[in-house]
Amino acid sequence: MQASRGTRTKTRQLLKKKPRARGLSPITKAFQQFEAGEKVNIIIDPSVHKGMPFSRFHGLTGVIVGPRGAAYEVSVKDGNKTKMVVARPEHLVRNRD
C-alpha cells in the first residue's frame, strides 16, 4: 500500500508541543501586527491548522514582505534560493536580534 504524503508527514516530533503548553494558544497571537521589512522566525503552532506554512520552513528566519489577506508573505532563504512563505501571524514570532 502507498503511504500518504500529506502536508504534515514526518512532523510527529517536529510539531509536538511540550505537555504544559498543550491545547490552544492565546488568542493574542492571532492579533499580532507586523510591518514590511521586519524580521520574523517561523515557529509553526500545531494547534492552529489554518495558515500553517510547510514544515520545511519551521525554525527559519525571514523578512516580512507584506500582508496577504489575513496572513503575511515572508521571504526566506532556502539553500541558494529565496522563497515566499505565506503564513498567518499565529505561526510567526518577532526576531529578537
C-alpha positions as CSV (number, residue, x, y, z in Angstrom):
1,M,0.0,0.0,0.0
2,Q,1.2,3.5,-0.8
3,A,1.9,5.7,2.2
4,S,0.1,9.0,2.5
5,R,2.2,12.1,1.6
6,G,0.1,14.9,3.2
7,T,1.4,18.3,4.2
8,R,2.1,17.1,7.8
9,T,4.1,13.9,7.0
10,K,7.2,13.3,9.2
11,T,6.2,16.0,11.7
12,R,5.3,13.9,14.7
13,Q,8.3,15.1,16.7
14,L,8.7,18.4,14.8
15,L,5.3,19.8,15.6
16,K,4.9,18.4,19.1
17,K,4.1,20.7,22.0
18,K,5.5,20.4,25.5
19,P,3.0,18.8,27.9
20,R,2.2,22.0,29.7
21,A,1.8,24.0,26.5
22,R,-0.8,21.7,25.0
23,G,-4.1,23.0,23.9
24,L,-5.0,26.2,22.1
25,S,-2.6,29.1,22.1
26,P,-3.5,32.5,23.4
27,I,-5.8,34.4,21.1
28,T,-3.5,37.4,21.2
29,K,-1.0,35.5,18.9
30,A,-3.6,35.8,16.1
31,F,-3.9,39.6,16.5
32,Q,-0.1,40.3,16.1
33,Q,0.7,43.0,13.6
34,F,3.9,43.0,11.5
35,E,5.4,45.7,9.3
36,A,7.1,45.2,6.0
37,G,10.9,44.6,6.4
38,E,10.5,43.2,9.9
39,K,12.5,40.0,10.8
40,V,10.4,37.1,12.0
41,N,11.0,33.5,13.0
42,I,8.7,30.9,11.6
43,I,7.6,28.7,14.5
44,I,4.7,26.6,13.5
45,D,1.9,26.3,16.1
46,P,0.4,22.8,15.6
47,S,-2.8,23.7,17.4
48,V,-3.7,26.2,14.6
49,H,-4.1,24.4,11.2
50,K,-5.2,27.5,9.2
51,G,-2.4,29.4,7.5
52,M,0.2,26.8,8.5
53,P,3.4,27.0,6.4
54,F,5.1,23.9,5.1
55,S,7.0,22.0,7.7
56,R,10.4,22.6,5.9
57,F,10.3,26.2,7.0
58,H,9.8,25.6,10.7
59,G,12.5,27.3,12.7
60,L,13.8,29.5,9.8
61,T,14.1,33.3,9.9
62,G,12.7,35.5,7.2
63,V,11.7,39.1,6.4
64,I,8.1,40.2,6.1
65,V,7.3,41.4,2.5
66,G,3.8,42.4,3.2
67,P,0.3,41.3,4.1
68,R,-1.8,38.8,2.1
69,G,-5.3,38.7,3.4
70,A,-5.2,37.5,7.0
71,A,-1.7,36.2,6.5
72,Y,1.8,37.6,5.8
73,E,4.2,37.0,3.0
74,V,7.7,36.1,4.4
75,S,10.8,35.9,2.3
76,V,13.0,33.0,3.4
77,K,16.4,31.8,2.2
78,D,16.1,28.0,1.4
79,G,19.6,26.9,0.3
80,N,20.6,29.1,-2.7
81,K,17.0,30.3,-3.4
82,T,14.8,32.9,-1.9
83,K,11.3,31.5,-1.3
84,M,8.0,33.2,-0.4
85,V,6.1,31.6,2.5
86,V,2.6,32.6,3.3
87,A,1.8,32.2,7.0
88,R,-0.7,33.5,9.4
89,P,0.6,35.5,12.5
90,E,0.0,32.6,14.8
91,H,3.0,30.9,13.2
92,L,5.3,34.0,13.3
93,V,7.4,35.2,16.2
94,R,9.4,38.5,16.2
95,N,13.1,38.0,15.8
96,R,15.0,39.4,18.9
97,D,18.2,40.2,17.0
